[in-house]
């Protein structure tokens, strides 16, 4: 049997992020993995531990295409697939963050899961913040503008999680945001599963593969 990735503790990942923040200039860390692997949860935990003077968040999910656009394209039932994001816009944001000028504040969008829509210019990022953490499914994709996004990242950590645990967290998350339990399970085992298969195929491009010891999570399940 092929051994899995080594386990990591949240404390060790926080220390690794702190070392990234101590590098000269701006460092951009990407967190990726299948839906439900805990990317947004880990990003928030790193930001909470290091504080706003050291870390800013710029999540990929802020670049979800609007539902009206998806429905017009016949893609309303595939929200979260790779072609339902503004990949060029995301790559442009990361390029701005990489070359951010002194005295310039960059505003990133965020995704509101309760409203299921993106909120523009919701996350101000100061030029003085040494570490920007971005997270999302497709940071390692090789089509469209995704390679430009990857080129702006110093490191990409791929979060590995037992698929059964991950799917259970997805169902829980969908229910928490208002889905009927049956519909939540349908989403987790349907479109979310398809997206997970696509994302898993990209893991070889990661800087490192991360598995929290015991499948632990620092809070509620993330993306």
Buried (B, 14 or more C-beta within 10 A) or exposed (E): EEEEBEBBEBEEBBEBBBEBBEEEEBBBBBBBBBBBBBBBBBBBBBBEBBEEEBBBBBBBBBBBBEBEEBEEEEBEEBBBBBEBBBBBBBBBBBBBBBEBEEEEEBEBBBBBBEEEEBEEEEBEBEEEBBBBBBBBBBBBBEEBBBBBBBEBBBBBBBBBBEEEBBBBBBBBBBBEEEBEEEBBBBBBEEBBBBBBEBBBEBBEBBBEBBBBEEBEBBEEBBB
